Amino acid sequence: MKIILPCAGKGTRLGLPYPKEVHLIARQTALIDLTFLRLQNYVDEISEVIVIISPEKASLIEYLQKWQDDFYIKFIYFNENNFEWAGSVLSAEKEFGEKNVVFLPDTFLVGLPAYPIIPTMSAALDDNAASFGCLACTDPNVLQFLGALMVENERVTCFCDKPALVDPKKFNAFWTTFGFRGEIGRELLQLMTRSIQREPVDINATLGEIAAFPVQEYKDLGVWPNILEFNKKMEASGIVFPEF
């Protein structure tokens, strides 16, 4: 399994003078460390972590040396011919493996005990072209800013990135992470790119049945209100991140 972290975005929502992924949310713990901490229990199952960066984010290469003893990390530069986060992942096409899992590096994600993310994703990709970890939601005010899904019987039947008009009967969840088999990576990401560009797409018509499984918690830490809320929650719960 390969893990893909798209880190080429400009992070304009935070307005930081440095890559948002290295913003400290605790002592010696940056946003991107949250993902690596979640992966630490599955080091033996992960062959490679691919980090997509832009030239102005080269400082990430130095920062992630802290994880080089645990993971084999490869850096790929964003292909300027591609578009948005889906294009960032597609920039690593030549590196796709048999199984690939995408995590957004500015998020906090927790799997359910019954559905640990890495093992669940790996099992799903044994029998499916793609799989989404998702959180149930029918609030139009939330879904219009996220990757909306309709999930029925652990299957994705509809996908739309940030739908302008949210029909509660059409969407009941949003994706938090996704995985795909290497041979369909380009098709999936091209469909996702078209959806980002407001084109209607039908991923099932192209890829067939796509699996889905629930996650316990997801928080977008790419905006200040959510970072402040997250910090307060961690303090209240007494959680202390490890020192490196």
C-alpha positions in Angstrom: 0.0 0.0 0.0 1.1 3.5 -0.8 -0.1 6.6 1.1 -0.5 9.9 -0.9 -0.5 13.3 0.8 -1.3 16.2 -1.5 0.5 19.2 -0.1 0.8 21.5 -3.1 -2.0 23.8 -2.1 -1.3 27.5 -1.2 -3.1 27.4 2.1 -4.7 30.8 1.6 -7.4 30.2 4.2 -4.8 30.3 7.0 -2.7 33.0 5.4 0.5 31.7 6.9 4.0 32.8 5.6 5.1 29.1 5.6 3.5 25.8 4.5 0.3 25.2 6.5 1.3 21.5 6.9 4.1 22.5 9.3 1.9 24.8 11.5 2.3 23.7 15.1 -0.9 22.7 16.8 0.9 21.3 19.8 4.5 21.3 21.1 6.7 19.9 18.3 3.6 18.6 16.5 2.5 20.1 13.2 -0.7 19.5 11.2 1.0 16.9 8.9 2.3 15.0 11.9 -1.3 14.1 12.8 -1.5 11.9 9.7 1.9 10.3 10.3 0.9 9.5 13.9 -2.2 7.7 12.6 -0.1 5.7 10.1 2.5 4.7 12.7 0.6 1.5 13.7 0.7 0.3 10.1 4.3 0.8 9.2 4.7 -2.8 8.0 1.7 -2.5 5.6 2.9 0.8 4.0 5.5 0.5 1.3 5.8 4.3 0.7 4.5 7.7 1.6 4.3 10.0 -1.4 4.1 13.7 -0.7 3.2 16.1 -3.5 4.6 19.6 -3.1 5.1 22.8 -5.0 8.5 24.5 -5.2 7.6 27.1 -2.6 6.9 24.2 -0.1 10.4 22.6 -0.3 10.8 23.2 3.4 8.5 20.2 3.9 11.3 18.0 2.7 13.5 19.0 5.6 10.6 18.9 8.1 9.6 15.4 7.3 13.0 14.0 7.9 11.7 13.3 11.5 9.7 10.5 10.0 12.3 9.0 7.7 13.2 6.2 10.2 9.6 5.0 10.1 8.6 5.5 6.5 10.1 5.6 3.1 9.0 9.1 1.9 9.2 10.2 -1.7 8.5 13.8 -2.8 6.9 14.6 -6.1 6.4 18.1 -7.5 2.9 19.2 -8.6 2.3 19.1 -12.3 1.1 22.6 -13.3 -1.0 21.1 -16.1 -3.2 19.5 -13.5 -5.9 21.2 -11.4 -6.7 21.5 -7.7 -6.3 18.7 -5.1 -7.3 15.9 -7.5 -4.7 17.1 -9.9 -2.2 17.1 -7.1 -2.7 13.4 -6.5 -2.7 12.8 -10.2 0.8 14.4 -10.4 2.0 11.2 -8.7 0.5 8.9 -11.3 3.8 7.3 -12.2 4.3 6.3 -8.6 0.8 4.7 -8.1 1.0 1.2 -6.6 -1.4 -1.7 -6.4 -3.3 0.0 -3.6 -3.2 3.8 -2.9 -4.8 5.8 -0.1 -5.1 9.5 -0.1 -5.1 11.5 3.2 -5.6 15.3 3.3 -2.6 16.5 5.4 -4.5 19.4 7.1 -7.2 17.2 8.7 -7.7 15.2 11.9 -9.2 11.8 11.1 -10.2 9.0 13.5 -11.5 5.6 12.4 -14.2 3.6 14.2 -12.9 0.6 16.3 -14.9 -1.7 14.0 -13.5 0.0 10.8 -9.8 0.9 11.4 -8.9 3.0 8.3 -5.8 1.3 6.9 -7.0 -2.4 7.3 -10.5 -1.5 6.2 -9.3 0.3 3.1 -6.9 -2.5 2.2 -9.6 -5.1 2.5 -12.0 -3.0 0.4 -9.4 -2.6 -2.4 -9.0 -6.3 -2.6 -12.5 -6.5 -4.2 -13.2 -2.9 -5.4 -11.6 -0.4 -7.7 -12.0 2.4 -5.1 -13.2 3.0 -1.6 -14.2 6.0 0.5 -14.0 6.6 4.2 -17.0 8.8 4.9 -18.9 10.6 7.6 -22.7 10.6 7.6 -24.2 14.1 7.0 -27.4 15.5 5.5 -26.8 19.2 6.3 -26.8 21.2 3.0 -24.7 23.9 4.7 -22.0 21.4 5.4 -22.1 19.3 2.2 -21.9 22.2 -0.2 -18.3 22.8 0.9 -17.2 19.1 0.9 -17.0 16.0 -1.3 -20.6 14.9 -1.1 -21.6 11.3 -1.4 -24.7 9.1 -1.4 -23.9 5.9 0.5 -26.2 3.0 0.4 -25.4 -0.5 1.8 -21.7 0.4 2.1 -21.6 1.5 -1.5 -21.1 4.9 -3.1 -23.9 5.6 -5.6 -23.4 9.3 -6.2 -20.4 11.7 -5.9 -20.1 15.5 -6.3 -17.4 17.8 -5.1 -18.9 20.9 -3.3 -22.4 20.6 -4.9 -23.9 24.1 -5.5 -27.4 22.8 -4.8 -27.6 20.1 -2.1 -30.6 17.7 -2.3 -30.8 15.8 1.0 -32.3 12.9 -0.9 -29.2 12.7 -3.2 -26.4 13.0 -0.6 -26.1 11.6 2.9 -22.3 11.8 3.6 -19.0 13.3 2.7 -15.6 11.7 2.1 -12.8 12.0 4.5 -10.2 9.8 2.8 -10.2 7.6 -0.3 -8.3 4.8 -1.8 -8.0 3.3 -5.3 -6.3 0.6 -7.2 -3.5 1.8 -9.4 -5.0 0.8 -12.7 -8.0 3.1 -12.3 -6.3 6.0 -10.6 -6.1 8.3 -13.6 -9.8 7.7 -14.5 -11.0 8.3 -11.0 -8.9 11.5 -10.5 -9.9 12.9 -13.9 -13.6 12.4 -12.9 -13.0 14.1 -9.6 -11.2 17.0 -11.4 -14.2 17.4 -13.7 -16.5 17.5 -10.6 -14.3 20.2 -9.0 -14.8 22.2 -12.2 -18.6 21.9 -11.8 -19.1 19.3 -14.5 -21.6 16.5 -13.8 -19.9 13.1 -13.4 -21.0 9.6 -12.8 -18.1 7.7 -11.3 -20.1 4.4 -11.0 -20.8 4.4 -14.8 -17.0 4.5 -15.4 -15.6 2.5 -12.5 -18.5 0.2 -11.4 -19.3 -0.3 -7.7 -17.3 1.7 -5.2 -17.1 0.7 -1.6 -17.7 3.0 1.4 -17.1 2.6 5.2 -17.8 5.0 8.1 -15.3 6.9 10.1 -15.7 8.2 13.7 -14.4 11.7 13.5 -13.1 14.2 10.9 -12.0 17.8 11.3 -10.8 20.2 8.6 -7.8 22.1 10.2 -7.3 24.3 7.3 -9.2 27.2 8.9 -8.5 29.1 12.1 -11.9 28.5 13.9 -11.4 24.8 13.5 -7.8 24.9 14.7 -8.8 26.8 17.8 -11.7 24.5 18.5 -9.4 21.5 18.0 -6.8 22.9 20.4 -9.4 23.5 23.1 -10.8 19.9 22.7 -7.3 18.4 23.0 -6.6 20.4 26.1 -9.9 19.5 27.7 -9.4 15.8 27.0 -5.9 15.8 28.3 -4.4 14.4 25.1 -0.7 15.0 24.8 1.1 14.4 21.5 4.4 12.7 21.6 7.7 14.6 21.4 10.0 13.9 18.5 
